[in-house]
Amino acid sequence: MNYQVVFSGIILIFFAVCIFAKTIALRRRGIRAMVQGPPEKGDLILPVFVIALVYSALARPLGLPMWDVLVQPFWEGAGPGWAGLIICAIALAGLVLSLISFGDSFRVGIDDKAPSKLMTGGMFGISRNPVYLCFLILVAGLFLIHHNILISIAAVFFTVMIHRQILREESFLKTHYGTEYEDYCTKVRRYI
């Protein structure tokens, strides 16, 4: 049994649980955390790559069907996988701290109807996009663990789509918060 693959699957599940638990907790307090604005070109492709990424990470430990050529490892050896597992654990810890830093301001999407105050403390003092950064760190760890063509392709497209979403959100934040956001940008980097 490849413990790295199993533990990475568990971390991936905990990642999803953290996001859903936060949105449910906010919903119970009357805060709409899942915000779906008008779709833009390319928005519908992100779920495809998220599903590919999750499926490629969970297929082996769950015994799901998978075309062997897509999951053929690029190299042999456990070292990079253990490093990847540590990276995934760091990403999960960072996500939890980011969700705590968000408080009631957490949103999935751009909330132009009821935006909250600009978050600059906690994890937002390290990165302007700590949740997205944690997703990207998780994907890097998953690549080191699974290191195959399917996760590589999904990770590249997922990274591009995350960056695209960050740019969209930054545009909204500049418009909404003006100089307060611009000052924040001079102090804290987009990623790290």
VENVEN-V121094 format. One record per pair of residues at least 6 apart in sequence whose ideal C-beta (glycine too) atoms are under 8 Angstrom apart, sorted by sequence separation. I is the first residue (numbers start at 0). GAP is how many residues later the second one is. If there is no record, write none. Layout:
# VENVEN-V121094
i = (I/I)
gap = (GAP/GAP)
This chain:
# VENVEN-V121094
i = (25/26/57/58/59/123/126/25/58/98/122/173/176/142/172/173/54/141/142/22/55/21/22/54/59/104/58/103/104/142/141/55/104/55/139/102/138/101/100/138/100/138/169/100/99/100/100/134/135/97/165/96/97/96/135/134/93/100/101/131/97/98/96/97/131/131/93/94/97/128/93/94/93/94/128/11/91/127/90/93/94/90/11/11/90/91/89/90/8/7/8/87/86/87/90/86/89/4/8/88/8/86/87/86/87/4/5/85/117/135/4/83/84/127/83/86/87/127/1/82/83/109/132/1/83/109/117/132/83/84/111/127/82/83/114/126/127/128/109/117/125/126/127/128/80/117/124/126/127/79/80/111/119/123/126/79/126/80/117/125/79/119/34/36/74/30/32/33/34/35/36/72/73/3/10/17/32/33/34/72/73/28/32/33/34/36/70/72/4/7/11/14/18/34/71/3/7/10/14/17/21/70/71/3/6/10/13/17/25/69/70/1/31/69/70/3/7/10/14/18/21/25/68/69/3/6/10/17/31/22/21/65/22/56/52/59/56/18/52/56/55/55/55/56/55/51/52/55/51/52/51/52/48/52/48/49/48/44/45/48/45/44/41/45/41/14/11/10/39/11/7/7/7/7/4/3/4)
gap = (6/6/6/6/6/6/6/7/7/7/7/7/7/8/8/8/9/9/9/10/10/11/11/11/11/11/12/12/12/12/13/14/14/15/15/16/16/17/18/19/20/20/20/21/22/22/23/23/23/24/24/25/25/26/26/27/29/29/29/30/32/32/33/33/33/34/36/36/36/37/39/39/40/40/40/42/42/42/43/43/43/44/45/46/46/46/47/47/48/49/49/49/50/50/50/51/51/52/52/52/53/53/53/54/54/55/55/55/55/55/56/56/56/56/57/57/57/57/58/58/58/58/58/59/59/59/59/59/60/60/60/60/61/61/61/61/61/61/62/62/62/62/62/62/63/63/63/63/63/64/64/64/64/64/64/65/65/66/66/66/67/68/72/72/72/73/73/73/73/73/73/73/73/74/74/74/74/74/74/74/74/75/75/75/75/75/75/75/76/76/76/76/76/76/76/77/77/77/77/77/77/77/77/78/78/78/78/78/78/78/78/79/79/79/79/80/80/80/80/80/80/80/80/80/81/81/81/81/82/83/84/84/85/85/86/86/88/89/89/89/90/92/94/94/95/98/98/98/101/101/102/102/105/105/108/108/109/112/112/112/115/116/119/119/122/123/126/127/128/130/133/134/137/138/140/141/141)
